[in-house]
Amino acid sequence: MRHVLNVSSIRATAVIGAAAVLGAAVVAGETRAAGALAPPLPDACVFTPEVVPLSGTQSAPGGRGSMTLTQPGSPFEVTVDPGGFQTFDLEIQVDQLRRRRGAVYVVWAAKPELDEYVQLGTLSEDNRLVGQVAWNQFLVFVSEEVTADIERWQGPIVLTGLSPSGRLHTMAGHGPFEAMNCQLYY
């Protein structure tokens, strides 16, 4: 692919760079004071929602849903919490799940090692939940419970999903490490 150098975009970049040094922003020829939010530049990185499938487990065969991850609004391109972890707004939508009468369906988020977890809430009557997670890699799962007033899941896990960054894994078992089974690291 060949890129053509556009002189006017170089000039615009130079003007924007100079404005940033002076504490102002230039948008479509106008200068704004520092701290004023401006619409993203045409070549700016724009995050689109990531949709992650939720799959049924042996406890709920045929169950399915989705988790939509978006970035919270921020003047910066990536939002992080005070600990430096990327923050995600998430929306859970369960499309198919056989619900037992009297059961409560609790949504959880956990780090891959399950050493830290948080209850996000319960699925509404229309099988939805909106929450926020601030981990770089995480699992989301739904458990079937008698009550939502619990500190840790006790009932069966019925749906699971993995954050996109959770798909990253060790290279053991690949390339020069082919003698090692990478599945041992999960």
N, C-alpha and C positions, 0 to 999 in steps of 0.2 A: 504494500500500500504506500503510495507516494503522498507526502504532505506538501502543500503549497504554502509558502510563507506569505502572510498577509501583513503588509506594512502598517495599515491602519490599526490592526489589533495589537501590534507591537507598541505603537504610540499610546493606545488606550491602556495597555498594561503598564507602561512607564508612568502615565498620569496617575493611574490607580495606585501604583507602588509609591509614588511621591506623596499622594494624598494620605496613604496609610502611615507614612513616616511623620507627616504633619498632624496626624490624629483626625483625619477627615475621610469621608468616603465619596467617591465619584460614581454616580449612576446616571447613565444617559446624558452626560454633559453637565449635570448639576452636582454641586458639592454639598455634602451633608456633614453635620457635626459628628464628632466621634461619639460612639454609643448609640447612634440612631440606626435602627435596623433597616436594612435595604434588601430588596429582592435579590435572589441569587443571580450571579453573573451567568451569561449564557454557557460558559464552559465549566461552571462550578460543579462540584460533585453533589449530586442530588440522590438521597437515599430513597429507594422505593420499598414498599413493604415486602417483607420476606414471608412467604406462606410455608409453614412446616406441617406435614401431615401428622395426625395423631392416629395411632393404630391400636386396634383391640388386642387384648391379651388372651391367654387361654381361659381366663375367667369371663371374658366377654367377646367370644369369637364373632366376627362381623361388625364389631364396633368400629366407628371411625369418626374423625373430625379434623379440625385444623386449628393451628395457632398462627395468628398473623402478628409479626413483629414489626414495629415501627420505632423510629427515633423520636423521643420527646422533643418538642420545640426548644430551640436554643439558638443564640446568636453564633454559636460555633457549630462546626459540621458534625461533631460527635459529642454526645452528652455522657458525662461520667459522674459517678457519685464521689463523695469525699475520699473514699479509699482508692479511687482511680479505676474502678470497674465500669465498663460500658453499661449504660442504662437503656432498657428496652421497655416500651409500652407493648403489652400483649393483649390480644383478644382471642379467647378460646371460643370456638363454635363446634359443638358436637352435632354431627349430622345423623348418626345412627348409633343408638345405644338402647338396649332393652333395659328399661328401668323397673326395678323391683318396688312394689308398694311399700312405703314407709322408709325406704333407703334414702340417704343423703349422699350426694356425689360431690366430694371435696377435691379441689384442685390444689396441687402442690408444685413447688419448684425446688430443685435440689442441685447441688454441685454434683458432678459425675461420680465422685467418691462417696456420695451420700452422707458426708460428714457434716454438712450444713444444709438445712432445708427450711422452707417457710410455707405456711399455709396461705394460699392466695384467696381462698374463699370457696363458696359453694356454687355449683351450676344453678342458674335460675331455671324457672319452669320452661323457658324456651331454649334451654341447653346452652347458655352463653355465660361468659365471665370476662370482665376486663380487669387487668392488673398491671403491675410493673415489677420487673426483675432487674437487679443490678449485679450480674455476674457475667464474666466473659464466656464461660461454657456452662450450660445447665441442661437439666432434664425437666420436663413438665409431665406430670402424670395425674390421673384421676383415680381416686379410691372410692369404693362403695362403703359407706359407714352408717352406723346407727344414729349418730349425732355428729354435728360439726364441732362440738365443744371438746376437741381433743388436741393434744400437743403434737402427736405423731400419728401417722396413719396406722390403722389397726386392721381394717378390712382388706378385701382383695383389691389389687390394682386392676382397673378395667381398661384404661387407655394410657398410652405413653407417646412421648415425642421428644426429640433431641434438638437443641439449638444448632443452627448451621455451623457455628464454631466448634461445637461438640463433635463434629464429624472428623476433625483433625485428629491424627493419631501418630504414634511412633512409627518410625520406618523399620523397626525390627521386623524381620520376616520378608523384607524387600531388598533388592539390590545385593550389596555385599553381605547382608545379614540373612540371606535366604534360609540358612540352617535353623534360624530361630522362628518360632511361631508367634506372629504379632498378636494373635488372639489371647495369648497369655497375659497381655498387658491391659486387658479390659475387665 
